Amino acid sequence: MTNPFANRAMHLSGPARDIEPVTPNDSAPLADVAVALYVEIGGTLSILTEKGQTRTVTVADFSILPVGVRQVHATGTTASGIHAFLVS
């Protein structure tokens, strides 16, 4: 099988290498900084951005939020089915 990711530098604008489910947590950050979040059931997201800012945003069902995210807080988050797009 040919692997299009082999020997290629990853770009933030390119495809993610993986996607993993996110459980909102007030004390633990994500294992890796996400380059975007995908949300299945819309609502409010309380996040810590890659820049270190806490932000609260409202998203619709099946939304992609293209922002670097270090943490999704449980307090203030009502959205569910959250997944992190990863490039590492």
SVG drawing of the C-alpha trace seen along z (x, -y; Angstrom):
<svg xmlns="http://www.w3.org/2000/svg" viewBox="-27 -34 38 36">
<polyline fill="none" stroke="black" stroke-width="0.4" points="0.0,0.0 1.3,-3.5 1.3,-5.9 0.9,-9.5 2.0,-10.7 5.4,-9.0 8.4,-11.4 6.1,-14.4 6.2,-17.4 2.8,-17.9 1.1,-21.2 -1.6,-22.8 -3.7,-23.4 -3.4,-19.8 -5.3,-16.8 -5.1,-15.6 -3.2,-12.4 -5.7,-11.2 -8.9,-12.1 -9.7,-11.1 -12.6,-11.5 -12.4,-14.2 -13.9,-13.9 -14.2,-17.4 -12.1,-17.7 -11.5,-20.7 -8.1,-19.6 -6.4,-17.6 -5.3,-19.0 -5.5,-17.0 -2.6,-14.6 -1.7,-16.6 -2.8,-20.1 -5.7,-19.7 -5.6,-21.7 -9.4,-21.7 -12.4,-20.2 -15.3,-18.3 -18.6,-18.4 -21.4,-16.0 -24.1,-17.6 -24.0,-21.3 -23.9,-23.5 -21.4,-25.5 -17.7,-24.7 -15.4,-26.1 -11.8,-25.7 -8.3,-26.6 -6.7,-27.7 -3.2,-26.9 -2.3,-30.5 -3.4,-29.9 -6.7,-31.8 -10.0,-30.5 -12.8,-31.0 -16.5,-30.0 -18.1,-29.5 -21.4,-28.1 -21.3,-25.7 -24.0,-23.9 -24.4,-20.2 -21.7,-18.7 -19.4,-21.7 -15.7,-22.0 -13.9,-24.6 -10.6,-25.3 -8.6,-26.6 -5.7,-25.1 -7.1,-23.7 -5.1,-22.5 -8.1,-21.6 -11.9,-21.3 -13.3,-22.2 -16.2,-20.2 -17.6,-23.2 -19.3,-25.4 -19.3,-22.7 -22.7,-21.4 -21.8,-20.2 -21.1,-16.5 -19.5,-14.0 -16.4,-16.1 -13.3,-14.9 -9.8,-16.4 -8.1,-16.6 -4.4,-15.8 -1.3,-16.3 1.3,-14.8"/>
</svg>
